[in-house]
Amino acid sequence: MWRVTRTGPWRRVATAPARPHNPHMAAAADPASLRTGTAAGRWVLLTTVLGSTMVLLDSTVVNVALRRIGDDLDTDLAALQWTVNAYMLALAGLILLGGALGDRFGRRRVFVIGVVWFAAASLLCGLAPDAEVLIAARALQGVGGALLTPGSLALIQASFHPDDRAAAVGLWSGFGGVGAAVGPFLGGWLVDGPGWRWVFLLNVPLAALCVPVALRHVPESKGGQAHGRFDITGAVLGALALAFLTYALIAAPDHGASAVVVGSALAGVAAAAAFLYVERHSREPMMPLTVFASRQFSAVNLVTLCVYGAFGGFFFLSALQLQVVTGYSALAAGTALLPTTILMLLFSARSGAIGQRIGPRLPLTAGPLLCAAGMLLMMRAGPDASYALDVLPAVLVLGLGMVTLVAPLTATVLASVVQSRAGLASGINNAAARAAGLIAVAALPLLVGMGPEAYRSAAEFNSAFRLAMPLCAALLAAGALIAWLTVRNPALVKGEPEPCHPECQTHCALDAPPLESGGAGGGGTEKR
C-alpha cells in the first residue's frame, strides 16, 4: 500500500514478510526515525557537521589571510574589502531563498548541490591569479553557502526521531562550534605555512568526504509546502540593493562624489524601496513584512543590525591591525582572537539559560556595552603592544559581551513570532546580521579616512583604527540603548522556563547569530 510521511514524498511500504534489517532502507522509509546512538544517525551528523564547518571556517579564517592576499596579489584596500563582502553579499542576499529551495526540491539535494558549489568556488579562490577572479569566486562561494547553510540544520531536524532531535542538534552545534573556534588558529597556520590559498583549498577535501556520505546515508526530506512560486524578484532586488550600496561605499574613497558613486547609492536606495514594495504586495514573499508586526521581533532585529555591524567592522580591521601595526604573524593574529570563540563555546549555554530566567532585556543591554568596552580596549593594540596587557583584556571583555548577548538574542527572535514562523524569523535575523556586517566593512574605511594603501603603512592604519574602534563602540551603545528602550521581558509562566535552544548552546560563529531550522526561507516548514 501507499502512505505519505510528514516530511517526505509518497513512499511505498512493503506488505510482504519482513526482510533482513537494512538501516539505509529504514532511513529511506521513514526520514524522521533516526536515533543519535545508531550508525545511520552518526553518518547524518558527520555530513551535516562537515558542511556547516566549511562555512563556519570561512567566516573566521579569511580575515586573518587578508594582508597576505593583498601583498601577494598586489592589490589595494578596496579589493580586500570586496574579498570579504562579495561572499557576504551573496550569502546575505540568498540565504532566505536557499532555505525555500531545500523545502521545495529536497533538503539533501540542495545541501549536496551547495557543498559541491561551495567546494568548486573554493577551488577557484585558491587558484585565483588576480584579485578580480578571487572576488568573483568569493561571490560564487557565497551562493554555495546560501544553499548549504539552511539545509545543514534542517536535515537534522527532518531526519532524527523527535525524542533525539534536541540531542542531535546539540551535537551538531557543539562540533560546529569547535570548528569555528579552531578557525582563526588554523587560518593563521595555513597562511604562514602552505600559504593563503590553502585557506580556500581546505574546503575541497572536506567536500569530497561530505558529499558521498550525504548521498549514501542521509534520507531525503521536503518541507510542508511543495508548491507555489519562489520570490525570485525579491531575492534579486534585495541583493542588488546591498550590491549598489556596498559599491558606493567602497568606491567613494577613490572616486569621491562622482557620478558613478552617487548613481550607485541612488540605485541602491531605489532597489531597496522596490524590494519592500515587492515583499509587501507579493502573494508568496521571501520576507513577508507582516512578521515585523511583532514589536519584539522588530526591536531585536534593530539590535542585531547595530551589534553585527560593529562585529563585522571590528573583526575585519583588528586582524589587519595586529599584523600591520602590532607586527604579529598571521598565526599569532589568529590565535590572539581565539579567546573570544572559546568563551562562546564554553558559556553560551549558561548564558542562554540565564536569559530564559531573567528575560532578554538586561542581557541585550549589558552584552553590547561589554562588547563596546572590549573594542575601546583594543585601541591599546598599537606598535609593540603586549599581548597579555593590551590585547588579551580587550579580547576577553569582547568575548564576555558576546557570550552575554548572542544566545538571548537568538532565543528572543524565536520567541517573538508564532512557532510556525520561527524558521522564517531566524532566517531574516541571520540575513540582517550578515548584511549589517558587509555594510560596516564597506563603510568604516570611508568614515575613518583609510586610503587605498593604508594597510601597507603601520602609522596610517593605526591612526585610522583608533578612529574606527570608537565608531564600532558607538554602534554597540546604540544597540544597547535600543534594547533597553524597546525590548520587553515576556511574562513568565509558572514552572521551569523553556531551556535554551540547542542551536545556541555552543554557537561560535562571529558573523551572524545561530540559524534555526524549519526553512530559512519561505518554505513554510514547521519548527520542531
N, C-alpha and C positions, 0 to 999 in steps of 0.2 A: 504494500500500500504506500501512499504518499502522505507526507506531512510537511508543514512549514515550521522552521525553527524561529526563535526570537530575533536572531541577528543574521541569519543566513538565508540563502535562496532555498527553493524547493529541493528536498533531498529524498532519495529512495531508501526505505528501511526494509531490510530483509525479513521475510516471514519464515524462511526455511530454518532448519536446525542451526544452532549457533556454530559458527566456525571458530577455529583457534583464535585466541585474542591477538589482535594487532593494534598497538597503541596509535599508529598513524591513521588506521581506518576509524578507530573510535573518535579520534580528534576530528576527522572529517565529518563523521555522522553528527556530532554534537559539538559545535565550536566552543561552547561555553562550559565545557566539562573538565578541563584540565585541572590538575592539582599541583601545588608547588613541590611536593615531595616526589613526583614522578619524573622519569627521564624526559617524557614529552614536555612537561612543564618547564623543566630546566632548559631544554632547547629553545623554547619560546623566549624565556628570559634572556638567554645568551644573545639571540639575534636582535632583540629589541634594545638591549643594552649596548651592543656594538653599534647599531645605527644611531642611537641618540648620543653615544660618546663621540662619534665623529663630529657632530655639530657642536657639542659642548667643548671639545678640544679646540675647535676652530675659533670659538668665541674668546678663548684665553691665550692662545699661542701666537696669533698673528701680530698683536700689538708689540710683543717682545721682538719680533723679527723686522719691524718697520725700518729701523735705522739701517740695518744691513741690506735690506731690499733697496732703499734709496741710494746707498753707496754703490751697490753692485750694478743697478740699472741706470745710475747717473740721472736721477730724476729729482723733481722739486717737491716741496711740502704738499702741494695740491694733489700730486699723484699718490702720495701716501694717504691723504685723506680719502681719495677715491678707492684706494685699495681696501680700506675698511668699509666705506659707505656703499660701494657698488654691491657688496654682499648683503649688507643690512637693508638696502633699498629693496632688493628683490625679495628678501625674506619677509620684511615687514609688509610689503605690498601684496604678497601672495599667500601668506600663511593661512588666512581665513579660507581662501579658495582651495588650498591644499587639503584642509580637513573635509570640505564638502566633496571633493573628488574621491577621497577614500570612502566616504559614506556611500557614494553612488556606484563606483566601479569596483569596489572591493578594497579593504584596507591593506591586505597583504600585497595586492597587485601594485597599488600606488606607492606603498612603502618600498617595495623592491625597485620600482622604477626610480624613486627618489634616491635610493642608495647608489644605484648604478649611475644615475645622472650626477650625483654629488662626487662620486669617485672619478668619473671621466673629467669633470670640471677641475677637480683637484689635480689630476694628472696634467691638464693643460696649464694650470697655475704653476706647477713645478717645472714645466718645460718652457715657460714664457720667455721669449727673447727680449722683450721690452715691456715698459710699463703699460702701454696700451693693451697688449694682449693679456697681461696679468689682470688689468681692471675688467676687461670683458669676461675673462674666465671666472673672476670673483663674482660677477653678476650671475653667471650660469650656476656657480656654486650655490648662490642664494636661492635660485629656483629649485635646485635639488633639495636644499634644506627645508624649503616650504612644503615639499611633497612628503618628506620622510618624518619631519618633526611631529606633526599631529598624529601620524599613524603609529609611531612607536608606542606611545602610551595607550592609544585606542585599541591596538592589537591585544594588549594585556587585558584590558577591561572586557573585551569581547571573547577572549579565549579561555579565561580561568573561571572555574566554578565560583558562584557568589560567595561561598564560605572562605575561599582562598584569595579572593580578589584584592582585598586590602593588603594582605601579606605580600602578594606578588608585586603590587605597586610599590610597597615599601622597599622590597629588594631591588626593583628596577631603579628607584630613586637613589638608594644607597650606593649601588655600584656606579651609577651615573655621576653621583656626587664625588666619588673617589676619582673618577676620570677627570672631572672638571678641576678638582683640587690639584691633581698632578700636572695639569696642562701647562701652567707657567714654567715650572721646572723643566718639563720635557721639551717645551718650545725653546727655552734658553739653551738647553744642552744640544739640541739639534742645530740651532743657529751657530753656536760656537764650534760644533764638531763637523758633521757632514755638510752643513750649510743650510741656509734659509729655505731652499727649495724642498727639503725633506719635511718641513712643517706641513706642506701640502701633500707630498708623495706618500706620507704615512697613511693617509686615508685609503690608498689603493689596496694594500694587503688587508686592512680591516674590512673593506667592502668585499674582497674576494672570499673572506671567511663568512661574512654575514649573509650574502645572497643565497648560496647553496643551502645553508641551514634554514633560511626562511622558506625557500621553495619546497623543501622536503618535510619540514617539521611544523610549520606554522599554519593553522587552519585559516581558511578564508572567511571573511565576515563582511557584512554590509550594514549600513545604518537603516534607521526606520523609514526614511524617505528615499525610495528608489526612483522617483520620477520628479518631474519639474525641470526648470531651466536654471542654468548657472548664471550668476550675476557677473558675466564677463565684462560688461560695460563698467560696472562699479569697480572691479579689480583694476582695470586699465586706467580709469580716471584717478583712483587713489594712488597708483604707482606713478602716474605722470605728475600729479601734484607734488609728491615727495621729490621726484627727479628734478623738476624745474626749480623748485625752491633750493634744493641742495646745490645744484649747479650755480645758481645765482650767488649763493653764499661763498662757495669755494672760489668762483672766478672773480669775485669783487676785489680781493687784494691786488690782483694783477691788472684788472681792466677798469677798476673804479665804476662810476655810474655810467657805463657805456650803454649803448642801445641793446647789446646782447644781454647784459646783466639785468637791466631794468625790464626788458622784454621777458626774460626767463622768470623773473619774480612775478610779473603780472600774469604770465601764463600759468604759473603755479597756483596763484590765488584763484584764477578762473577755473582751473581744473578741480581745485578743492571745492569751490562752490557748486560746480556741476556734479561732483561726486555726492555731495549732500543732497542735491536735488534728486538724483537718480535713486539714492537709497531711500528717500522719503516717498517716492512715487512708484517704485518697483514692486511687483507682486511678490517676488522672492528675493529680497535684498541680501547682499552679503553681510551687511552690517545694519540690521533694522534699527532705525533711530528710536523706536518705541522702547528699546531696552534702557535708554537713558532717562525714561520716565522715573526710574528709581533714583531718588536724590542721593542715596548712599552710593550707588554704583557710579554716578557721575562724579561725586566728590572724590572717590577713591581713584578714579582714572585721572583726575586733575593732579592728585598727589603723585600718581605714577609718572605722569609727564615730567613733573619737576624733579623727582628723585632719579629716574633713569636717564634723564637728560644730563644731570650732574655726574652720574656714574660714567656715562659714555665719554664725556669730555675728560674726566679725571683719568680713567684707565688709558685712554689714547695718549694723553700728554705725559702722564707720570712714567710710563715705560720708556718714553724718549728722554725725559728729564734725567732719569737715573743713568742712562747710557751717555747722553750728550754732555751733561753738566757734571754729574757726580763721578763719572768715569767708570761705571760698572760695565762688566761684560754682559752679553745677553743672558747668560746663565744666572749671573748674580742678580740682574734686574728681575728676571722671572721669579727667582727664589725669594727676593725681597718682598714681593707681593703675596707670597704663598700663605702667610698667616691669616689673611682675610678669608680665603676659601676654607682653610682648616677650621676656623672658628664657626663658619656657617655649617660645615659638615658635622661638627660636634654638637652644636647647640640650637640648631634650627627647630628641632622637635620640641625642646623645652620651651623655646620662645613661643611656638605655636600654641602649646598647652596653656601658657600664662595668658596669652592673648585671648584664648577661649574663656578663661575665668574672669578677667578684668575688663574685657571689651577692647575694641581696636583703637579707640580714640587716643589713649595715652601712648601705646607703642608707636602709632603712626605719627605722633607728635615728637616723642623723645628720640625715636630712631633717626629721622633726618637731621635733628640737631646734633646728635653724636657724630653722624657722618660728616656734617659740616665742620665740626671741631677737628676731625681727623684730616680733612682736606686743608684746613688752615695750618695744622701742624706740619703738613707735608711741605710747606714753604721753607722749612728748615733744611730740606734736602738739596742743598746747593753744592758748590765745589768743596771737595774734601769733607763732605758730611760723614759723620759717624753713623753706622747703621743702628747700633744699639741705642744711641742717644737721640738721633734725629729722624731716622726713617721708621724704625720699629714702633715707637709710640704712635706715630700717625697711622700706620697700617693696623695696629691693634684697635685703636679707637674707631677707625673706619669699620673694621670688621665687627666690632660690638654693635655699632649702629645698624649695620646690615642685618645682623642676627636679630636685633630687636624689631626690625621693620618688615622684612620680606615675608615671613610666614603669616603674620597677622594681616598683611596687605592682601595676600592671595586668599586667605580664608574669608576676608570681608567681601572681596569681589564675588566669591562663590555664594556667600550667604545673602547678598543684596538682590538677587534675582530668584525667580521661581526655579525649582530643581531642573525642569526640562530645558532651561536656558543656561545652565551652568557652563556647559562646554563652549557655547557661543560667547558668553560673558568673559570667560577665561581667555579665549582666542582674541577678543577685542583688546583686553588688557595687555596681553602679551605683545600684540602688534603695536599698541600705543607706546609701550616701553621701548621697543626697537626703533620706532620712528623718532621718538624723543632723543635716543642716543645718536642716531645718524645726523639729526639736525644740529645737535650740540657739537659733534665732531666737525661739521661744516662751519658752524658759526663762531666757535671760540677763537680760532686763529685770526679771524677777521676782527673780532671785538677787541683783541689784545694787541693787534698790530703786528702779527707774525709775518715776516717776509717769506718769499718762496724758498730761500736758502737758510732759513732760521735754524733748522736742525743741524746745520753744519757749523754753527757758531755757538759755543757754550755760553758766552756772555749775552748774546741776543736772545737765545732760547730761555735762559734763566730769567731774564728780565720779563719776558712775556709770560712765562709760567707763574711768576709771582703775582702777575695781574689776573691770570686765569683762575687761580685757586679761590680767591675771594668771590669771583663771579659764580663758580660752582657752589660755594658755600651759601651764597645769597639765594641761589635757586633752591637749595635744600631747605633753607629757612623759610622760603615762600611755601614750599610743600608742607612743612610743619605747621605753619600758620593756617593754611587751607584745611589741614586735617583737624586742628583744634576747633576751628570755627564751623566746619560743615559735617564732619564725621560724627555719627551718633552711636553710642553703645546700644545694641539691641536689648530689649527686655529679657532678663534672664528667666529661664523656665526652671521649674523645680527639678531636682535631681542633678546628676552629674552632667557637665557640659559635654557636647559632642567633641571627641578627640580631634586633634589637628589632622587635616587631610594628609594621607601618606605621601602625596606628591611634595609636600612642604618639608617633610621631616629631615631630609638630608640634601636639600637643594643647595647647589654651589655655583650655578651659572651667574655671571656678573652682568650680563647684558639684558636680561629680561626675567620677569617672575616666572614661577612654575606654570606649565600649561596643563590645565585639566583636560582629560579626555572627554569623549562623548560628542566629538565633532567640533573641531575648532572653527569650522565654518558653518554655513547654513544648512548642514545636513540634517539637523533636527533630531539627532540621536539623543537618547535619554542618558542622563547621568546615572551612575550606578545606583 
